[in-house]
């Protein structure tokens, strides 16, 4: 092989290697960044620092910083269900593939702490049917604490969203010396106390008028320890 031919071959090989390297760089997954805590704050941003509202379908590398032991970062949607645990603090890395659809990120103990985003063109869907209202035969459990979480659930563990008129038996568990459990509804208002109280009580909650039942921890309602259920006939 002549020197000129060898030089030409070397240039061709170098060009091919350079193209391969460039393809490898282009093949890197886009990066996204999630953060929850340390207070009542959550974010999901792209590599430019902008809030994620719409993405193209594809595979992404996601870094999540969970800065609180009473929050989670839960990413959910078609084909994706990733979360940190409540007591975990630190950084995790996920590689997920998004497809056309609606997605959300939230804190599980504080579901109002979160947001939604769209990937591609979501298929048209009908809203899910509303859960039927529970009746007064359903025994309920109201739990406040020990962390900054308050829940109202059935004995089967389902969150209460809608209640029919009637008198309910509610087991109230106040599990934090800096929390209380407080129910407010039309014609009803009761709370545990004093604030340092920790223990279990059984309340008869009479719902005689339609409206809204609210349950909350008074000192921490502004920080997410609150919820509500509709009262219907």
PyMOL commands that set and color helices and strands:
alter all, ss='L'
color gray80, all
select helices_A, chain A and resi 3-26+218-223
alter helices_A, ss='H'
color red, helices_A
select strands_A, chain A and resi 30-36+42-46+54-55+58-66+74-77+80-83+90-98+101-106+114-119+140-144+150-154+162-164+166-174+182-185+188-191+199-207+211-216+226-232
alter strands_A, ss='S'
color yellow, strands_A
deselect
rebuild
show_as cartoon
